[in-house]
Amino acid sequence: MSTDPSLLSRITQTAGQCGGRPCVRGLRIRVSDILEMLACQVSAAEILRDFPDLEPDDIRACLLFAARRTTFPQVAA
């Protein structure tokens, strides 16, 4: 699977902003908030309407960020 490497550059972590939690492009929109909305069946289109500063690639970046955080090394048995 190929992904645009610039997607992850949209995720920022800044000390003192949102408790140092990962945010989208330095905005005070946390990755976890976007993921929770998606999990609650809020559509990407609805999120983009509610947060006009967001772009479609920001949502993709949140999903990629979460996917990369859940990748663990496999242990051969």
Backbone bond lengths (Angstrom), bond angles and torsions (degrees), N, CA, C in turn:
res aa  C-N    CA-C-N  psi(-1)  N-CA   C-N-CA  omega(-1)  CA-C   N-CA-C  phi
1 M - - - 1.455 - - 1.531 107.64 -
2 S 1.291 116.42 130.56 1.467 121.44 -179.55 1.527 109.60 -105.75
3 T 1.317 115.41 133.79 1.455 119.91 176.84 1.504 108.89 -129.30
4 D 1.288 116.17 151.70 1.450 122.47 178.94 1.527 108.54 -69.13
5 P 1.345 118.22 118.45 1.461 120.10 -177.37 1.529 113.72 -62.78
6 S 1.309 117.61 -20.63 1.464 119.46 -179.44 1.528 112.18 -75.05
7 L 1.329 117.20 -13.08 1.467 119.29 180.00 1.524 111.22 -59.18
8 L 1.319 117.47 -46.65 1.460 119.90 -177.09 1.526 112.47 -67.03
9 S 1.320 117.53 -21.03 1.467 119.27 177.50 1.527 111.09 -69.91
10 R 1.315 117.82 -13.21 1.463 122.04 177.25 1.529 111.51 -76.11
11 I 1.328 117.02 -16.42 1.462 121.34 -179.68 1.522 108.43 -94.85
12 T 1.330 115.40 123.80 1.464 120.71 -177.51 1.519 110.24 -123.13
13 Q 1.324 114.58 152.61 1.463 121.23 173.59 1.519 107.16 -132.18
14 T 1.318 115.83 118.50 1.454 122.02 -176.97 1.523 108.96 -125.65
15 A 1.314 115.52 125.89 1.467 119.44 177.51 1.525 109.06 -57.65
16 G 1.311 116.91 135.80 1.454 120.97 178.45 1.520 114.72 86.71
17 Q 1.315 117.20 -8.58 1.472 120.02 177.33 1.519 108.08 -110.97
18 C 1.305 116.42 119.80 1.466 122.92 -179.69 1.528 110.76 53.35
19 G 1.314 116.34 37.77 1.460 120.69 177.98 1.518 113.89 65.03
20 G 1.318 117.17 23.63 1.459 121.06 -179.57 1.516 113.63 77.74
21 R 1.319 116.83 7.33 1.465 120.70 179.86 1.531 110.62 -73.49
22 P 1.322 117.35 153.55 1.467 120.50 178.27 1.526 111.14 -61.79
23 C 1.319 115.21 132.07 1.468 122.96 179.79 1.524 109.59 -127.00
24 V 1.304 114.84 171.90 1.465 121.30 178.86 1.524 109.17 -95.18
25 R 1.319 116.17 119.83 1.473 124.53 173.43 1.530 114.17 45.70
26 G 1.307 117.59 38.81 1.460 120.14 177.76 1.517 114.01 75.52
27 L 1.320 116.68 -0.60 1.459 120.52 176.25 1.523 108.04 -77.09
28 R 1.276 117.62 164.32 1.462 120.53 177.22 1.529 110.48 -89.38
29 I 1.311 114.11 45.17 1.459 121.80 175.95 1.528 106.01 -115.66
30 R 1.337 115.65 110.50 1.459 119.87 -174.75 1.531 111.54 -78.91
31 V 1.314 114.57 144.25 1.463 120.88 175.71 1.526 109.73 -55.53
32 S 1.319 116.97 -42.97 1.471 120.66 -178.11 1.532 111.37 -61.24
33 D 1.318 117.76 -34.50 1.472 120.17 178.45 1.521 111.05 -65.97
34 I 1.326 116.29 -42.84 1.469 120.37 178.70 1.523 109.73 -63.41
35 L 1.336 116.66 -45.10 1.461 120.34 -179.68 1.524 111.85 -63.13
36 E 1.316 117.40 -41.21 1.459 120.63 178.57 1.524 111.64 -63.99
37 M 1.329 116.33 -40.44 1.465 118.63 177.99 1.527 110.51 -62.71
38 L 1.328 116.80 -44.09 1.461 120.02 178.26 1.526 110.56 -61.67
39 A 1.330 117.31 -39.96 1.466 121.39 178.93 1.520 111.73 -65.33
40 C 1.318 116.47 -27.43 1.468 121.79 178.69 1.524 111.62 -89.98
41 Q 1.317 115.97 16.91 1.463 123.85 176.59 1.522 114.25 66.12
42 V 1.322 116.71 26.76 1.461 119.85 170.49 1.522 105.53 -80.58
43 S 1.300 117.38 127.02 1.470 120.26 -176.43 1.524 110.87 -72.46
44 A 1.320 115.26 156.70 1.457 120.37 177.08 1.530 110.05 -59.63
45 A 1.321 116.71 -38.69 1.468 120.24 179.35 1.525 111.19 -61.66
46 E 1.324 116.06 -40.33 1.462 120.44 179.52 1.532 110.97 -67.71
47 I 1.326 116.70 -40.61 1.471 120.59 177.40 1.523 109.84 -61.24
48 L 1.316 116.35 -43.76 1.470 120.27 -179.75 1.523 111.68 -65.09
49 R 1.323 117.21 -33.80 1.468 120.44 176.22 1.525 110.67 -68.43
50 D 1.332 116.44 -41.34 1.463 120.94 -177.26 1.528 113.09 -74.41
51 F 1.325 116.73 -25.54 1.458 122.15 -179.20 1.529 108.45 -125.45
52 P 1.326 117.43 83.41 1.466 120.50 -173.24 1.534 114.49 -62.85
53 D 1.326 118.09 -16.53 1.472 119.89 177.60 1.526 112.27 -79.02
54 L 1.324 117.15 -14.65 1.462 120.73 179.73 1.520 111.35 -80.47
55 E 1.321 114.59 153.63 1.462 123.06 176.30 1.522 107.97 -122.21
56 P 1.328 118.31 156.51 1.465 120.08 179.90 1.531 113.54 -52.29
57 D 1.318 117.42 -38.94 1.461 119.68 179.06 1.522 112.59 -65.84
58 D 1.323 118.31 -22.90 1.464 120.54 176.11 1.528 110.49 -65.26
59 I 1.316 116.39 -40.37 1.462 120.21 178.98 1.520 109.88 -68.10
60 R 1.313 116.61 -42.52 1.477 120.48 176.11 1.520 110.21 -60.32
61 A 1.321 117.30 -38.97 1.467 121.26 179.65 1.521 110.99 -64.28
62 C 1.322 117.19 -39.28 1.473 120.78 177.79 1.516 110.59 -62.56
63 L 1.313 116.69 -42.97 1.461 120.64 179.72 1.523 111.18 -65.81
64 L 1.324 117.19 -42.47 1.456 121.17 178.74 1.525 110.54 -65.58
65 F 1.326 117.01 -41.87 1.463 121.58 177.78 1.529 110.09 -57.60
66 A 1.327 117.00 -46.75 1.465 121.27 179.86 1.530 110.75 -65.04
67 A 1.310 117.16 -41.39 1.466 120.67 179.86 1.521 110.41 -62.36
68 R 1.306 116.88 -41.95 1.464 120.25 -179.90 1.522 111.27 -68.33
69 R 1.319 117.89 -31.42 1.456 121.30 179.46 1.527 111.99 -72.71
70 T 1.309 117.60 -19.48 1.453 119.90 -178.40 1.528 112.76 -100.68
71 T 1.307 117.17 6.21 1.462 120.92 178.28 1.525 108.87 -84.44
72 F 1.311 115.05 118.76 1.461 121.05 -179.89 1.528 109.08 -117.63
73 P 1.323 116.80 148.88 1.470 118.42 177.12 1.529 110.30 -63.02
74 Q 1.301 115.69 144.05 1.455 120.91 178.52 1.526 109.07 -92.43
75 V 1.298 115.55 140.14 1.445 121.78 178.18 1.526 107.70 -103.96
76 A 1.319 116.22 124.16 1.463 120.06 178.81 1.526 109.32 -75.33
77 A 1.324 115.03 135.12 1.473 118.98 -179.06 1.494 111.33 -92.14
